[in-house]
């Protein structure tokens, strides 16, 4: 199928759909200037201080690092928290919001991203499921309670040259232990997933209420295929957007090899042009 035929099919699906499920991985944020941490070299470009320690993303996104070196761990997570707070979501988010406005059941979001960019772009919090948690929420590292609280009051000061937190570590208000982001890490048995479970329960109820959903999957990789698996499980009308891994079986959907903003803009132009 050539590109014009793919665009025409995608447009017809968008017009016929009663609902839009957006499934998104790290590639969704690249056009907003966010790193996707693909490979050690890509990670070290964003965090050069960790190169000298030969620490990878998998090393830093691990609860053991928080135990061994809490100021290093919170240097990493504190920098990310401030980065996500400063970042302005690219205009592709608004394209998705406009599409959803013309559908009777509007939109829901399933994302592996922890950055809170969908909420910042204007999507309601109660239609978003964050399967790996959110950096904007905290929990106790010792799991003294299953409480989860907002990180809004924490203002990290980070020495970026050393990737270390300079101000006081955030602590659990219940026991005083070091707090951690409410994010699923590698080798993590202490993540409190109650918030994510509630989000996914709402998503499943929404999916049960819709009849003609279209799935727009953006920037979801193969290494951890959680997002891709949900996309294909929901239905046979999946628009997969990915610059490197856009392949999808024809009975499942259509693949577009490109970035999030470029491809969403192209689809939007086709929607108004055909």
N, C-alpha and C positions, 0 to 999 in steps of 0.2 A: 504494500500500500504506500503510495507516494505521500508527500507532506500535505498537499492540497486535500487529498481524500481523507487523511487523518484529521485535518482541521475541520472538514465538513462533518465528519462523524462526531467529533468532539462537540461541535456546536449543536448538533441535533440532540445529543445526550443532555447537554446543559439545558436546552429549551424544554425537554420532556421531563426532566427530573422534578420531583416534589421536595427534594432535600439534598443538601450538600454535606458530605462527610470529608473533611480535610484531614489527611494523615501526613505528618511532617517529621522529618529528621533534621540533622544538623545543617543540611544543604539549604534549608529554608532561610537561615540567618546570614548566609554568606554575603548576599547583596546588601545587607544592612551594615556590613563591615565586621561581622563576627567570625572568629576562626572556627574551623570544624575539627581541628586537632587530628587530621588524617596523617598517620605515620609519625614516627619519632621526630623526623626533621621538621615537619610542619608544626608539631607541638613546640619544639625548641625555638622556632622562629618567633612564636608568641611568648615563650618563657625562656629566654636565653640563659637566665641564671640557673636553670635546672639542667642545662647541658653539661656543665662542669661536674655535676653530681651524677650524670647519666641517669636521671630520673625521667621516666616516660609518663604519659597521661595515665596509663594503667597503674603506675606506682603512686602517683599523686591522688588519683581517685580511688583510694583504698583506705579503709578505716585504720589499718595498721600504721600508716604514716601519721595520722592524727594522734595516735598514742605515742609514737616514737618522737615526733617533732611537731607539736601543735602549732608553734608559730610559723613553721614552714608550710604546714597544711593550710592554715588560715591565711597565709600570705597568698597562696594559690586561689583559695576560694574567695577570699576578701577582694582580690583583684577582679575576679570574674563577677562578683556581686556588683561592684562599682561599675564595671564595664557594661553589664546588662542594664543597670539603672540609667546610664548615660545614653545608651544606644536608641536611635529612632528607627522604628520598623520601616522597611522599604515599602513603596507604594503597591507592591503586589498583594499585601495584606488587604488593602482597600478594595482591590479588584475582587477578591474573594468575598468580602463583605457585601459588595454591590450585587454579585451574583446571587448570594443567599437571600437578599431582600426580595427577589422576584420568585422565590420558591415558598410554597405554603408552609413547609416545616423548617424553613431557614437552614442554619448550619450547626454542625457540631465539629469538634476538633479532637483528634487523638494524636499526641505528640510525644516523642522521646526527648524533646528538648526541655531543659530545666530553666530556661532563661526568662520566662514570663512575657515573651514578646507578643503572643497572641492577645493577652489581656491588655497590654500596653497599646496595641493597635486598635482596640475597641471591641473585641469579642467578649461577650459576657463570661464571667468566671464560671458560671454554672453550666456552660456548654463545652467546657474544656476538660479533657482527661490527660493528665501528665503521667505517663506510665513509669517514668524514672524519678518522679517527685519534682520539687521546685527549690531552687537556690534561695528563693525569697521566704522560705519557711525554715524553722529550726526545730531540733529535737535534742534530748539529752544523749550524750555519747555513751553514758553508762546505762541508759534505758531504765532510769529509776521510775519512770512513769511513761505512759503512752501518749502524753501530751505533745502537741505540735503547736508552735507559736510563730508569729510573724517576725521576720528579720528586720523590719522597717526601722527599729530603734538602734540597730547596730551600724555604726559608721566606721568601716575599717580604714586604717591608715597603713599603707603597705610600702615597704622599701622594695621597689620594683627591681633594683639592681641585684638584690639578694633574694627576692621573692619571700620576704618575711614580714609578718604582722608586727607593727611597731607599738600599737596601742594594746589595751587590755584584751585578753581573750574573752569572747562571749561565754557566758556561763548559764547553766540550767537554773531557772528561778526556784526550782523545787529542792535540789540537793547541792547546788554549787559546783557540780562537775562541769568540765568543758562542754559547751554546746557544739553541735555539728549541723551542717545543712541537712534538711530532710530530703536527701537524695540517695537513690540506690547506687552504691559504689560497687567496685569489684570485690568479690569474696566477702560480701556484706551480709551478716546475719542479724544485724541490729537495726536495720532500717525499719522505721515505723510506717507501715503502708496504709494506715487507716484512711488518710485523706485521699490517696490514689484509689483505694477500693471504693470509696463513696463516689468519686468522679466516674469510675468505670461502671458502677451500678447505674448512675444517671444516663451514661452513654448507651448502655444496653437497653434501657427503657425507651430512650429516644429511637434507637434503631428498630425496636419492635413496633413503634408507632408509624413508621414511614413505609411507603409502598414502592416508590421509584427513586431510590437514592443514586446519586452519582458520587464516586469517590475521586477526589483530586489528591494524589500522593506527590509530595514534593521533597526531594533531597533526602530520601530514606535509603540507607545503604544495606548491603548484604551481610556485613560482618555480624551484626546483631539484628536479625530480620524481623523483630517484633512488629514494627510498623508495616512492613511489606506484607507480612502474614495477615494482619487485620484487614488491610486493603483488599486482598484477594478473597478473604473469607466473607466479606460483606456482600459482594455482588459481582456481576459480570461486566459492569461498566466502570472501569478504572482508568483514569488518565494519570499515567506515571510520568513525572518530570524529574529527570536526573541527567546530569551532563555526561556521566560515564556508564551508568547501569540502568538504562531506560527500557531494556528488553522486557517484554511481557507477552504471554501467549495470546493469540488473537481472540480466543474465546473468553479471555479475561479482561482485555482492555486495549488501550493504545499507549504507546510509549513515545515521548518527545525527548530527544537528546538536547538538553540545554539547562541553563540556570533558572532559578525560580522567577525572578523579576522579568527576564527576557521572555520566557515562555508564557507566563501568565499574561503579559502585555500582548503577545502575539495572539493568544486565544481570545482575549478581550476584543481586539481589533476584528478578528474573524467573526465573533459573535454579533458585532454591530454591522459588519460588512456583508455577510452572506444573507 
